[in-house]
Amino acid sequence: MSKRSVVRKKNGAGFDPAIFFATVAKGRAISEHRPKDVIFAQGDAADSVFYIKKGKVKVTVVSKQGKEAIVAMLGADEFVGEGCLIGQPKRLSTATSITECETMRVEMVEIQRVLRKEPAFSQMFITHILARNARVEADLVDQLFNSTE
């Protein structure tokens, strides 16, 4: 069976992101994580995107002074590590599992291929990015106008 046929819907028509994230293939690997497992660390090579299949993930950054800040709390059906797609050579944050998690690591070359060739996947991914951007924007506005400091 070819790589492309693995992600086709059962009736043979169209790309199905659910099948894509359920199957291991070249450039894709599924991992299970216990609570507090590091999925990737700040400073690691940014060479893949992770899809959270189940569980919760905390994304943190540590400043040069050693201060840690939580920048996101993510759950099932969300992505983390997308910075590689804009050319970031190193991870700017650390992703750590909060609960039992299952993730799919998609190598940068593979996710770029699917984004180019599969409109259903591209639409799902763009929707995710825009929703995340809106949440970050709302959090920033909340910080600016409701600061406790």
C-alpha positions in Angstrom: 0.0 0.0 0.0 1.5 3.4 -0.9 2.0 6.2 1.6 -0.7 8.3 -0.1 -3.4 5.5 0.0 -2.9 5.2 3.8 -4.5 8.7 4.4 -7.4 8.4 1.9 -10.9 7.9 3.3 -12.2 4.4 3.3 -14.3 5.1 0.1 -11.0 6.2 -1.6 -12.0 9.8 -2.0 -10.2 12.7 -0.3 -7.6 13.1 2.4 -8.6 12.3 5.9 -6.6 14.0 8.7 -7.9 11.5 11.3 -6.4 8.6 9.3 -3.2 10.6 8.8 -2.8 11.1 12.6 -3.7 7.4 13.3 -1.1 5.8 11.1 2.7 5.6 11.5 4.6 6.1 8.2 7.7 7.6 6.9 8.2 11.0 8.7 5.5 10.2 11.4 5.9 8.5 14.7 3.5 8.0 17.7 4.8 8.3 21.3 3.2 7.9 24.7 4.3 10.2 27.5 3.8 9.9 31.3 3.1 13.1 33.3 6.1 15.4 33.5 7.8 13.8 30.4 9.6 16.3 28.2 8.3 16.1 24.7 11.0 18.6 23.5 13.2 21.0 25.3 14.1 24.7 24.7 17.2 24.7 22.6 16.6 21.4 20.9 16.7 21.3 17.1 13.4 22.4 15.7 12.9 19.7 13.1 9.3 18.5 13.6 5.8 19.4 14.7 3.9 17.4 17.3 0.2 16.7 17.2 -1.4 16.0 20.6 -3.6 13.0 20.1 -4.7 12.8 23.7 -3.7 14.3 27.1 -2.5 17.8 28.2 0.8 19.5 27.4 2.4 22.6 29.1 4.6 24.8 27.0 7.2 26.9 29.0 10.1 29.2 28.4 13.0 29.9 30.7 14.7 33.3 30.5 18.5 33.8 30.7 18.0 34.7 34.3 16.4 31.3 35.0 12.8 32.5 35.3 10.2 30.1 33.9 6.9 31.2 32.3 4.0 29.1 31.1 3.1 30.3 27.6 0.5 27.7 26.7 -1.6 24.8 28.0 -2.6 22.5 25.2 -4.9 19.5 24.8 -6.0 16.9 22.4 -6.2 17.8 18.7 -3.7 20.7 19.0 -0.3 21.2 17.6 3.0 22.2 19.3 6.4 23.0 17.8 5.2 24.7 14.7 8.1 27.2 14.8 10.1 24.9 12.6 7.8 25.8 9.7 9.0 29.4 9.8 12.7 28.6 9.9 13.4 28.5 13.6 16.5 26.3 13.9 16.1 25.7 17.7 13.1 25.2 20.0 12.2 28.4 21.8 10.2 26.6 24.4 9.9 23.3 26.3 6.8 21.1 25.9 6.1 18.8 28.9 3.2 16.4 29.4 0.9 17.2 32.3 -1.2 14.0 32.0 -0.8 10.7 30.2 -0.3 11.8 26.6 -0.1 10.4 23.2 1.6 12.5 20.5 2.5 12.1 16.9 5.8 13.6 15.8 5.6 14.8 12.2 9.0 15.6 10.6 9.2 19.0 9.1 9.6 17.7 5.5 6.5 15.5 5.9 4.3 18.2 7.3 5.5 20.6 4.6 4.6 18.0 2.0 1.1 17.5 3.4 0.5 21.2 3.8 1.3 21.7 0.1 -0.6 18.7 -1.3 -3.6 18.2 0.9 -6.1 21.1 1.1 -8.1 19.4 3.9 -5.0 19.2 6.1 -3.9 22.7 5.2 -7.4 24.1 6.2 -7.3 22.2 9.5 -3.8 23.4 10.3 -4.5 27.0 9.4 -7.7 26.9 11.5 -5.5 25.7 14.4 -2.9 28.4 14.0 -5.6 31.2 13.7 -7.4 29.9 16.8 -4.1 29.8 18.8 -3.3 33.3 17.6 -6.6 34.6 18.8 -6.2 33.0 22.2 -2.7 34.5 22.6 -4.0 37.9 21.5 -6.9 37.7 24.1 -4.4 36.6 26.8 -2.1 39.5 25.9 -5.0 42.0 26.0 -6.1 40.6 29.4 -2.5 41.0 30.7 -2.3 44.5 29.5 -5.6 45.7 30.9 -5.9 43.5 34.0 -2.4 43.5 35.3 -2.1 42.6 39.0 1.4 44.1 39.3 
